[in-house]
Amino acid sequence: MIEEERVYTNILIPTDGSELAGKAVIHGVELAQKIGAKVTFLMVTLPFQVFSAEAAMIEDTPADYTARLTELAQKTLDAAAAIAKAAGVAVETVQVENDRPYEAIISTASDKGADLIIMSSHGRKGISALILGSETAKVLTHCKIPVLVHR
């Protein structure tokens, strides 16, 4: 008899609090529940930059910006963790500051021993995709573990 082995034991699910990321959170928790895996939710926040086109960085002081984003990250991660806990799934949350979110996602996956990443794709097209790029595409390009993209 062949011993049954779980393929995935720790699923990393990056979230930014958007509706699309929320769908990936739900899908990831449902998968984790079915296979008995743990989930690790990650929110990457951008560090304050003096030269920025983002209104929040222009209007806030560095301390106010950091406090506001830390609070937003905590609320987002708490909401995701509540979904996992309600499903009986073991959960961990991580908030990281990095100006390259894809690097933070890959690094956190490695640090936490994740064996699968589930993330959403915002589906940008045309010039928007060229200018903004896609964190999902960058993770797919640079990551060495499996990535499931939820649309």
N, C-alpha and C positions, 0 to 999 in steps of 0.2 A: 504494500500500500504506500502510495506517495504521500508524504507529509504535505499538508496544506500550508502554503506560505503566503503571507500578506504581501502584496506588491507595494502598496503605499502605506506608510505608517504615520507620516507627518506631512500635512499639506500646508504650504504657505499660500495665503490669499492676501495679496496687496489690495488695499482699498483707498479710494480718495473721497468717499462719502457720496459719490454721484449715484444716480439711479442705475446706470449700467454696472457699476462696480457692485452695487447692492445685489443685483441679479447673480453675479459671480459668487458673492458671499453665500447666498442661499443655495446655489448649485453645489458649491464646495462643501458646505455643511451637510447637505443631503448625501453627497458621495461619501464623505467621511463617516457619517452615521452607518451607511450600508456596509462599509468595509472595515469598520472599527478603527479608523485612523484618528489622530489628533489633528487639530487645525491651529495654525499660527497666523493671526491677522497682523498685517503690517500697514502702517501709514507713514509715508515719506513726506516730510514737509521741506519746503525750500528755505534756505537760510536767508536772512535779511541782506539785501544788496543795496548799496547807496545809489547806484545807477540802475534804474529799473523802469520799465514801462507799466508795471503793475501798480494800480491805484493804491492798493493796501500798503505797498512799500513806500510810496510817495507820501501818503497821508499819515502813517504811523511812525512813532519813534521805534528804534530797534527793539526796545524792551516791550512796548505795547504790541508790536507785530509778533514777537516770539510768544508772548503770553496768549494772544488771541489764537494763534495757530496751535499752540499746545492744548488749549481748551477745546478747539475744534477736533483735533486728533483724538483727544480723550473721549469726547462724546461719540465720535465715529467708531472708535475701537470698542467702547462699552456697548454700543448698539449691536455691533457684529458679534461680540462675545455673548450677549444675551440670547441671540439666535442659536448659537452653538450650544449654550448651556441648556436651553429649552429642548434641544434635540438630544441631550445626553452625551454630547461630544466634548471631549477634553479640549481645552482651549488655552492659548497663550496670546498675549497682545504685545506688540512692539511698535514704538514710534521712533523714527530715525530722521535726523535732519541731514539732507544731502542735496546739492544742486544738480546731481545726476541721478534721478530716481531709479533708473534701470540698474545702475551699479549698486545702489542700496538694496534693491530687491534681490539681486544675485548674491550679494555679500550676506544678507540676512538668511537667505536659503541655506547657504553654506554653514554659517554660524549656528543655526538652529537644527541642522541635520535634516532639512526638508528633502523629501524625495519626489515631490511633485509641486509645481506652482500652478495655481488656477487664477487667471486674471482676465479682466474684460478688455475688449478692444473698443475704443470709442469710434472706430470706423471713419476717421477723418479722410476726406478725399480731396483731390485736386491740390490747389496751392496751399491750403491749410495743412495738408499732410506733409508737403515739402518743407514748409516753414517751421511748423511745430514738431514735426517728426512723430514718432510713435514709440512710447516707452515699451509697449508690448512687443513691437518689432525689434527693438534693441535687446530686450530680454531674450526673445527667440534666437536672435543672432549670436549672442554672447554666452548664453547659459548652457551648462553641460548636463542639467537634469531635465526631465520631461516638463513641458509647459502645455497646459490645456487652456485654450483661449475661448472664453465665453462671449457670445455675441447676442 
